[in-house]
Amino acid sequence: MHKQIILLIFSVVSLFSVSGQTSVEKLFQTMPTDLLWLDQSQRTELFAYFKDKKVDSIQNSLSGYCKLIDYNEATKHLLLKTSQKGSMEMQILGSESSPFIAVIFTACAPACQSHINFYSPEWKQFTMDFPTLSASDFLANGLSEYDRSIATQLLTPLFISYAFTEQGSNITALCNVRQFLSDDDWKTLKPLLKSEQLSIKFEDGAWKIK
């Protein structure tokens, strides 16, 4: 009982400690359970233990373990390891008067694949014109039709993982083809790639591939 009271007090203080701006911690606490299978007590424990540096992870509702990797109110960012093979990354974007939330969900089995969703501060999902990447985005310029065909075949299926960088203004899109190609196929593909990763930047209200 004492533990629950202490955690509740800790939660209330933390949620309102960031005045004048949208709180990452508050949004995490109000995230719908269909997006994150953690109850309020578990979410509060994650933050209490992360700040106290005493406990590395907690057990989630699916008998697995969650670990809070990064939490930063200054950069409006949170990264949670949801399982051995999954993660959830949350970033607040937009202006102070009109913020929105971008959430990246990633699963690895073994190649990592991400998808990104966008929400209002009230957790109402909405659609943004986020780039849909294809194999051609990662290919070098000036390839012959034969080389392009070979490269596209080796990049199918295309596994891409996302991660926020530069305080949330950029997303790195990493092509995870290496994990499932043979050494010979990788030697064939590598010279045909422009890069294994791309940068997608949110600026002037839109997402753009850089």
N, C-alpha and C positions, 0 to 999 in steps of 0.2 A: 504493500500500500504506500509506504513512504517513497519507494522508488518511483511509483507511478505519479505521485504528487510532484516530486522533484522534476521529473521529465516533463510534466504538463507545464509547470512554471517556466522551465527552460524554453519550452516551445513558444509560449506566449511572449516572453521577453524577446526571443530571437526574431519572431515574425514581425515585430514592430520596431526593431532596432534600426532599420534603414528608412529614415524619414525622407519624404519628398521624392521618392523614386520607387519603381516596381521592384519588389523583393524577390530574388531567386528562390530563397527558402520558402517564402509564403506560397509562391506558385507551385513549388514541389509538393508542399503539404496539401494543396487543393487539387492536384492533378487527379483526374478520374481514375478509379481503380481498374477500369478496363484497359488503361494505358500502363499502369504500374501496379503490380500485384503485391502491394505493401499496405498494411493498415496504418492508421495514424500513430499508434504506439511505435511501430517499427520505423516509420519515417523519422519520428522524433529521436529515437535511439541512434539512428544513423548520424544525425547532426551532432547530438551530444557526444557520441564517441569519437566522431571525426575531430571535433574541436578539443576534446580532452586527450586525444592521442593514446587512449588506453586499449581500445578494441579495434581490431582490423576489419571485421566484417560481422554481419548479423544474418541469421537464418530468415529466409523469406517464406511466403505463404505456400510455396511449392516444394518445400523441404530442400531448397538449394540455398546458396549464400550470395548476399549482396555486399558490395564494398563501394563506399563513396570515395572516388579517386580524386576529384577536384571540385571545389566549391569556392566561388569568388564573387562577392557582391560587387566589387569594383569593376570587374569585366563582365558581370551579368552572365556567368557561366557555371554549369554544373555537369559533371561526368560521373555516371554511376555504372559500375560493373554489375549487371543483373544476374549473371551466371558465369560459369567457366567459358561459355561460348557466346555470350551476348552482352550488349551494353546499351545504355540510353544516355544521350548527350543533349542537354538543353541550353539554349542561348536566347536571351532577350534581345530583340532588335527593334529598329524603328526609333522614333523620337520619344522623349519623356512624356509628351502629351498624347502620343499615339503609339504605344509599344505593342509588339506582338511577339509570340514565342515560336521559335523553330526547334523542332525536336528530331534528332536522328536516332533511329533504332537500327542496331547492327547485330547480325547473327553470323557465326562462323562454323562451317561444317564440311571440310576445314577452311575452304576459301570464304572470305568474309563478304557479305552482301548487306548494303544499307538501303534504307528508304527514309525520306524526310517528309514530315508533316508540319503544317503551320496552324497556329491557334491564336485566338484572342486571349487577353488576360483572364477571361471567364471560361476558358477552355472550350470555346466554340471553334470547331475546325473550319478553315476556309482554304480556298485554292489560290496558289500563287503560280506565276509563270516561271517555274524552276526548270533549268535545262535538262532535257532527257538525253543523256550521253549514249553514243553508239561507238562501235569499234573504230569507225573512221576518225573520231575525235582524238584517238591515241596514235594514229598512224603518221609516219613521216611524210612530208610533202614530196611530190615527184615520183612516187612509186609507179612501176609498170602495172598494167592491169593484172598480170599474172601474180606479181608479188602482193598486190592489194587483195587479190582473191585468196591467196594462201594465208595471209595475215588475218583476214576477216574470219576464215574458217577456224584458225587456231584461237581466235578471241571469242568463239561461240561455244558455250554460253558466256556472256560477259558478266563478270562479278566485280562490282565496284563498291568500295567502302568510303564513307564520308567522315570527315573530322573537322571541327572548327579550329581556325588558327587566327593569329593576329587579333586577339581580343574580340573574336567573333565576327569581324568584318569579312573574313575569307573562309571558304570551305575547301579543303583539299579533297579531291576525288582520286582515289588510288585504284588502279586496275590490278586486281588480284589474280591474274592469269597464271603467275609463276607457281602457285601452290598446287595446281593439278596437271601441269604439263610435264612431259618427260624431258630429260636433259636435252635430247636431240631436238625436240620440238621447240624448246626454249631458245636453243642456239639459232634455230631458223627464224624465230619470231623477233628476237631482241633487236637485230639491226633494222628491222622494219618499223620499229616504234619511234615516234617522236619523243615520247616520254611515257613513263609508267604512271605519272600523276598529273592532274590538271588543277588549276585554281579557279574557283567560282566565287566571284565577289558580289556582295550586295552594296550597290551604290545608286544614288539618285532614284531610290524606290524600286529598283529592279535587280535581278540576278543576271550576271554576265560572266561568260567564260573568258578568262584572261590568258 
